[in-house]
């Protein structure tokens, strides 16, 4: 996703990282030019991410998955979990997208 200068400025002002915006875009609900990822949806994704992480850790322990692949996936999931926690703290986030891949702005749901 491409970020406009305006969106970068607003995201910095509002404490929304690029990774958080990507999560909103990936898991949020599209409504016109907005993608909404509310607190309830973020909590559900957090549960799923934690379960995925546990599954990969179990596969790593049992040796059924390559160590590098499992460790990489676990690290990505840990980062996602941290960002989901921040999104939940913000009570969700809305991103405004144009053309399917250009982020215009982002703001928290209050």
Residue pairs with C-beta under 8 A, 6 or more apart in sequence:
1 21
1 22
1 25
1 97
1 101
1 102
1 103
2 101
2 102
2 103
3 11
3 18
3 21
3 102
3 103
4 102
4 103
4 104
6 104
6 105
7 21
7 103
7 104
7 105
7 106
10 16
10 105
10 106
10 107
11 17
11 18
11 21
11 105
11 106
14 106
14 107
14 108
15 86
15 90
16 90
16 93
16 106
16 107
16 108
17 83
17 86
19 79
19 83
20 83
20 86
20 87
20 93
21 93
21 95
21 103
21 106
23 37
23 45
23 80
23 83
23 84
23 87
24 35
24 36
24 37
24 87
24 93
24 94
24 95
24 106
25 35
25 95
25 97
25 103
27 37
27 41
27 42
27 45
28 35
28 36
28 37
28 41
28 94
28 95
29 35
29 36
29 37
29 41
33 96
33 97
33 98
33 104
34 94
34 95
34 96
34 97
35 94
35 95
35 96
35 97
36 92
36 94
36 109
37 87
37 92
37 93
37 94
38 91
38 92
38 109
39 87
39 88
39 91
39 92
39 109
41 92
42 84
42 87
42 88
42 92
43 88
45 84
46 81
46 84
46 85
46 88
49 77
49 80
49 81
49 84
50 81
52 73
52 77
53 74
53 77
53 78
53 81
56 65
56 70
56 73
56 74
56 77
57 70
57 74
59 65
59 70
60 67
60 70
60 71
60 74
87 93
90 108
90 109
91 108
91 109
91 110
92 108
92 109
93 106
93 107
93 108
93 109
94 106
94 107
94 108
94 109
95 103
95 105
95 106
96 103
96 104
96 105
96 106
97 103
97 104
98 104
